[in-house]
Amino acid sequence: MKAETYLTELAGLRGMAALCVVLYHVGNLTGIRPAIIRSGGPTLDLFFLLSGFVLIHQYERRRELQPVSDPSATKRFYFIQFFVRRFFRIAPLYYVLLLVSFLEQPLLEKATLYITHHAWVFMEIFRDVSWTNLVLHLTFAFGVLPKYCYHSGLPDWTVGLEIQFYIVFPILILLILRFGYTAMAIASLLAAILCDQIFSPFANSFPMASFLPIKLHLFVLGMLIAAAFHKRINILAACIAVAVVPYLPLLENIRRFNLVWLTGDLAMAMILFLLTCSKGHLRTALTPFRMVLNAAPLQKLGQISYAVYLVHLLVIPPVVALLMHVPWAVALPGKPRFLLFSLAVMAFMFPISLLLHHFIERPGVGLGKRLLAHRAAVVQPGYYPMQKPASATVRDITSQA
């Protein structure tokens, strides 16, 4: 378990990414964004890299204790475990905030209209509170439908994308078991490229990239970095993947990508690779950055990052609209205005996120674990869970995706 102390840094990285996403959306409504958060795309893409990494990390740890190929632990039960864990990791908090977004829709619309009439930017207004829209979101089917993929008060297009990846992930694991990581990566990436080429009109019709083939390369790259971390592939192969895979969308006919965006994805992949796989002097050189990521505020933010991400678009418009009623706040120059609005948003958002994490997200994860423990006792008397990680922080990291 000693090597797992690396993974606390990923919690800090997740917290930093969540903070950048929040600041990016605050910048949209204040009319100014500092250069470091000017492009939100690569920051969001870091979450997909981390998802691929964490799922393979969990898989490799579980395979050591309870191999999928072991007759006493059938593939069917293993994949049931996977889906139940993932559902209860994502769904409880998502369902609560989805319902809140529908109930809060009149307030969100009023705040958004005020901002667009009196401020520096235009913001799309969420109006669809129909049963059709609600059912599609409750069933996670919205992610594969261009009209509905970005059609609620939440930034949930990424949730739909994650669910699609969870559906595909067991197939990728079966490919790994049969052919290895390299063959799995080549086959899945070629399939994604062909899909995006053949169905490019459909892929380009999504207002956000919630169609899995568009982003599959990032999930797979995260998986390959985790495989290198667990010594399932060599470091040279992982380096080649980090250098090449972020630019694969250039082979596809997807209009949303540009060279700057893809270079940002390369930077995100390099950060993840260096934090987890670097050794010796190179790892020592990263010590200052690692110390920042291991700082208590970023660690805490990493633990509640899912709640922060889901709730922030429910908080930002009302807070910004309220501050815009204050003449001196609106009259501030760009950067001071951005700082004031950001601090005000965080003052509301972080306490709400903490409450959501402790009273909805964690109990939801615990319920999934209890259901699995009960089923394991009935179906597999010889089953035993993974050993408890060395620290609470590591446990939180390995339960997130």
C-alpha positions in Angstrom: 0.0 0.0 0.0 3.0 2.3 0.3 2.9 3.2 -3.4 -0.6 4.5 -3.0 0.5 7.6 -1.2 1.0 8.9 -4.7 -2.7 9.1 -5.2 -3.4 11.8 -2.6 -1.9 14.1 -5.3 -4.7 13.1 -7.7 -7.2 14.3 -5.1 -5.5 17.7 -5.1 -5.4 17.6 -8.9 -9.1 16.9 -9.1 -9.8 19.8 -6.6 -7.7 22.2 -8.7 -9.6 21.1 -11.9 -13.0 21.7 -10.2 -11.9 25.1 -9.0 -10.8 26.1 -12.5 -14.1 25.0 -14.0 -16.0 27.1 -11.4 -13.8 30.2 -12.1 -14.2 29.6 -15.9 -18.0 29.9 -15.6 -17.7 32.9 -13.2 -15.6 34.5 -15.8 -18.2 33.9 -18.5 -20.7 36.0 -16.5 -18.3 38.7 -15.4 -16.9 39.3 -18.8 -13.3 38.6 -18.0 -11.2 35.5 -17.5 -7.6 35.3 -16.4 -5.4 33.6 -19.0 -4.9 30.5 -16.9 -8.6 29.6 -17.0 -9.4 31.1 -20.4 -10.1 27.7 -22.0 -12.3 25.4 -19.9 -12.1 22.4 -22.4 -8.7 20.9 -21.4 -9.6 21.3 -17.7 -12.8 19.3 -18.1 -10.8 16.7 -20.2 -8.6 16.2 -17.1 -11.6 14.6 -15.4 -12.0 12.1 -18.2 -8.3 11.2 -17.9 -8.7 10.8 -14.2 -11.8 8.6 -14.6 -9.9 6.2 -16.9 -6.9 6.1 -14.5 -8.9 5.5 -11.3 -11.1 2.8 -12.8 -8.0 0.8 -14.0 -6.3 1.5 -10.7 -9.3 0.0 -8.9 -9.4 -2.9 -11.3 -5.8 -3.8 -10.9 -6.0 -3.7 -7.1 -9.1 -5.8 -7.1 -7.5 -8.3 -9.6 -4.7 -8.8 -7.1 -7.1 -9.7 -4.4 -9.9 -11.3 -6.3 -8.9 -12.1 -9.9 -11.7 -11.8 -12.5 -10.4 -15.0 -14.1 -10.6 -16.9 -10.8 -13.5 -19.5 -10.9 -14.5 -18.4 -7.4 -15.1 -14.8 -8.7 -17.1 -14.9 -11.9 -16.9 -12.2 -14.5 -20.6 -11.7 -14.2 -20.5 -10.9 -10.5 -17.4 -8.8 -11.0 -19.2 -6.6 -13.5 -22.4 -6.4 -11.4 -20.1 -5.1 -8.6 -18.7 -2.5 -11.0 -22.1 -1.2 -12.2 -23.5 -1.0 -8.7 -20.4 0.9 -7.4 -20.5 3.3 -10.3 -24.3 3.9 -10.1 -24.2 4.7 -6.4 -21.1 6.8 -6.8 -22.9 9.0 -9.5 -26.6 8.7 -9.2 -27.8 9.7 -5.6 -26.3 13.2 -5.6 -27.0 13.7 -9.3 -30.7 12.8 -8.9 -31.1 15.2 -6.0 -29.5 18.1 -7.8 -31.4 17.3 -11.0 -34.7 17.6 -9.2 -33.4 20.8 -7.5 -32.5 22.3 -10.9 -36.0 21.6 -12.2 -37.6 23.2 -9.2 -35.1 26.1 -9.3 -35.7 26.7 -13.0 -37.8 29.9 -12.5 -35.1 31.4 -10.4 -32.4 30.4 -12.8 -34.3 31.8 -15.7 -34.9 35.1 -13.9 -31.3 35.4 -12.9 -30.0 34.5 -16.3 -32.3 37.0 -18.1 -31.2 39.7 -15.8 -27.5 38.9 -16.4 -27.9 38.8 -20.2 -29.9 42.1 -20.2 -27.5 44.0 -18.0 -24.1 42.4 -18.3 -21.3 41.6 -20.7 -22.2 38.2 -22.1 -25.1 36.1 -23.5 -26.0 33.0 -21.5 -28.3 30.2 -22.7 -31.5 30.0 -20.6 -32.7 26.6 -19.4 -36.5 26.4 -19.9 -37.3 22.7 -20.6 -38.9 21.2 -17.4 -41.0 18.7 -19.4 -41.5 15.1 -18.2 -39.7 13.9 -21.3 -36.6 15.9 -20.4 -36.8 14.7 -16.8 -37.2 11.0 -17.7 -34.3 11.1 -20.2 -32.0 12.6 -17.5 -33.2 10.2 -14.8 -32.4 7.2 -17.1 -29.1 8.8 -18.4 -30.3 8.4 -22.0 -29.9 12.2 -22.6 -26.2 11.9 -23.2 -26.6 10.2 -26.6 -29.4 12.6 -27.8 -28.0 15.9 -29.3 -31.2 17.8 -28.3 -31.1 16.8 -24.7 -27.4 16.3 -23.9 -27.1 19.8 -22.5 -30.6 20.5 -21.6 -30.9 21.0 -17.8 -29.6 23.4 -15.2 -26.7 21.2 -14.4 -23.4 20.7 -16.3 -24.5 17.1 -16.6 -23.3 16.4 -20.2 -20.2 15.0 -18.6 -22.3 12.7 -16.4 -24.0 11.3 -19.5 -20.5 10.8 -21.0 -19.2 9.0 -17.9 -22.2 6.6 -17.9 -21.5 5.7 -21.5 -17.9 5.0 -20.6 -19.1 2.8 -17.7 -21.2 0.8 -20.1 -18.2 0.2 -22.4 -15.6 -0.3 -19.7 -16.4 -4.0 -19.0 -15.9 -4.7 -22.7 -12.5 -3.0 -22.6 -11.6 -5.1 -19.5 -12.5 -8.3 -21.4 -10.3 -7.1 -24.3 -7.5 -6.5 -21.8 -7.9 -9.9 -20.3 -7.8 -11.6 -23.7 -5.3 -9.4 -25.7 -3.6 -7.0 -23.3 -3.6 -3.3 -22.8 -1.9 -2.3 -26.1 -4.3 -4.3 -28.3 -7.3 -2.9 -26.3 -6.1 0.6 -26.8 -5.5 0.2 -30.5 -8.8 -1.5 -31.2 -10.9 1.0 -29.1 -9.2 4.1 -30.5 -9.6 2.9 -34.1 -13.2 2.2 -33.5 -13.8 5.7 -32.1 -12.0 7.3 -35.0 -14.0 5.3 -37.5 -17.3 6.1 -35.7 -16.6 9.8 -35.7 -15.6 9.7 -39.3 -18.6 7.7 -40.5 -21.1 9.5 -38.3 -19.5 13.0 -38.3 -22.8 14.9 -39.0 -24.3 13.2 -35.9 -21.2 13.7 -33.8 -21.0 17.4 -34.8 -24.7 17.9 -33.9 -23.9 17.7 -30.1 -23.7 21.1 -28.5 -21.3 19.5 -26.0 -19.1 16.5 -26.5 -21.3 14.1 -24.7 -21.1 11.4 -27.4 -18.5 8.8 -26.1 -16.5 8.3 -29.4 -15.6 12.0 -29.3 -13.9 11.6 -25.9 -13.1 7.9 -25.7 -9.4 8.6 -26.5 -9.0 10.5 -23.2 -10.6 7.8 -21.1 -8.3 5.2 -22.8 -5.2 7.3 -22.3 -6.0 7.5 -18.6 -6.3 3.7 -18.5 -2.9 3.4 -20.2 -1.3 5.7 -17.7 -2.7 3.6 -14.9 -1.4 0.5 -16.6 2.0 2.0 -16.7 1.7 2.9 -13.0 0.9 -0.8 -12.3 3.7 -2.0 -14.6 1.3 -3.6 -17.0 2.9 -1.7 -19.9 6.3 -0.3 -20.1 7.1 3.4 -19.6 8.2 3.9 -23.2 4.8 2.7 -24.5 3.0 5.0 -22.0 5.2 8.0 -23.1 4.3 7.3 -26.8 0.6 7.1 -25.8 0.8 10.4 -23.9 2.5 12.2 -26.9 0.2 10.8 -29.6 -3.3 10.0 -28.2 -4.3 13.6 -27.4 -3.9 14.6 -31.1 -6.0 11.7 -32.5 -9.1 14.0 -32.9 -7.1 15.6 -35.8 -7.9 12.4 -37.7 -11.6 12.9 -37.1 -14.1 15.2 -38.7 -15.1 16.9 -35.4 -15.3 20.7 -35.8 -15.0 21.6 -32.1 -11.4 20.6 -31.8 -8.4 22.9 -32.5 -4.7 22.6 -32.0 -4.7 24.8 -28.9 -7.3 22.7 -27.2 -5.6 19.4 -28.0 -2.2 20.8 -26.8 -4.0 21.6 -23.5 -5.1 17.9 -23.4 -1.5 16.9 -23.9 -0.5 19.1 -21.0 -3.2 17.5 -18.8 -2.0 14.0 -19.8 1.6 14.9 -19.1 0.7 16.2 -15.6 -1.1 12.9 -14.8 1.7 10.8 -16.2 4.5 12.6 -14.4 2.6 12.6 -11.0 2.0 8.9 -11.1 4.8 7.3 -13.1 7.9 9.6 -12.8 10.9 8.3 -10.7 14.1 9.6 -9.3 15.3 13.1 -10.1 12.3 13.8 -12.3 9.9 13.0 -9.4 12.1 15.1 -7.0 11.8 18.1 -9.4 8.0 17.9 -9.1 8.2 18.2 -5.3 6.9 21.8 -5.1 3.9 21.0 -7.3 3.2 17.9 -5.3 3.3 19.8 -2.1 0.7 22.3 -3.5 -1.5 19.4 -4.5 -1.2 17.8 -1.1 -2.1 21.0 0.8 -5.2 20.5 3.0 -7.5 23.0 1.1 -6.9 21.3 -2.2 -7.3 17.8 -0.7 -10.6 18.8 0.8 -11.7 20.4 -2.4 -10.7 17.2 -4.2 -12.9 15.1 -1.9 -16.0 17.3 -2.6 -15.1 18.0 -6.2 -18.1 16.0 -7.6 -20.5 18.1 -5.5 -18.8 21.3 -6.4 -19.0 20.5 -10.1 -22.6 19.5 -10.1 -23.9 22.4 -8.0 -21.9 25.3 -9.3 -24.2 26.2 -12.1 -27.1 26.3 -9.7 -25.3 28.8 -7.5 -23.4 31.1 -9.9 -26.3 32.8 -11.8 -28.3 33.8 -8.7 -25.2 35.1 -6.9 -23.9 37.0 -9.9 -27.4 38.5 -10.6 -27.6 39.6 -6.9 -24.2 41.3 -7.0 -25.1 43.0 -10.3 -27.8 44.9 -8.3 -24.9 46.5 -6.4 -23.7 49.6 -8.4 -20.2 49.8 -7.0 -19.6 46.1 -7.7 -20.6 46.4 -11.3 -18.5 49.5 -11.7 -15.3 47.8 -10.7 -12.6 47.2 -13.3 -12.5 43.7 -14.9 -10.0 41.8 -12.6 -11.3 43.2 -9.3 -14.8 42.5 -10.5 -13.9 38.9 -11.3 -12.2 38.4 -7.9 -15.2 39.8 -6.0 -17.7 37.7 -7.9 -15.6 34.6 -7.6 -15.2 35.0 -3.8 -18.9 35.6 -3.4 -19.8 32.4 -5.4 -17.3 30.3 -3.4 -18.7 31.7 -0.1 -22.1 30.1 -1.1 -20.9 27.1 -3.1 -18.3 25.5 -0.8 -20.6 25.1 2.3 -23.4 23.8 0.1 -21.0 21.3 -1.5 -19.7 20.1 1.9 -23.3 19.5 3.1 -24.1 17.6 -0.1 -21.0 15.5 0.1 -21.6 14.5 3.7 -25.3 14.0 3.7 -26.0 12.7 0.2 -22.9 11.7 -1.7 -21.1 9.7 1.0 -24.3 7.9 2.2 -25.1 7.0 -1.4 -21.7 5.4 -1.9 -22.2 3.6 1.5 -25.5 2.2 0.4 -24.0 0.8 -2.7 -21.3 -0.9 -0.7 -23.8 -2.4 1.7 -25.9 -3.8 -1.1 -22.8 -5.4 -2.6 -21.7 -6.8 0.7 -25.1 -8.4 1.2 -25.1 -9.9 -2.4 -21.6 -11.1 -2.0 -22.5 -13.0 1.2 -25.4 -14.7 -0.6 -23.9 -15.4 -4.0 -20.2 -15.9 -3.1 -19.6 -17.1 0.5 -15.9 -17.1 -0.2 -15.9 -13.5 -1.4 -13.9 -10.9 0.6 -13.7 -7.1 -0.1 -10.6 -5.2 -0.8 -8.3 -4.4 2.1 -9.0 -1.0 3.5 -6.6 1.6 2.1 -3.9 3.1 4.3 -5.7 6.4 4.9 -9.1 8.0 4.5 -7.8 10.3 1.8 -6.7 7.3 -0.3 -10.0 5.7 0.2 -11.9 8.8 -1.0 -9.6 9.0 -4.1 -10.1 5.4 -5.2 -13.8 5.7 -4.8 -14.0 8.6 -7.2 -14.1 8.6 -11.0 
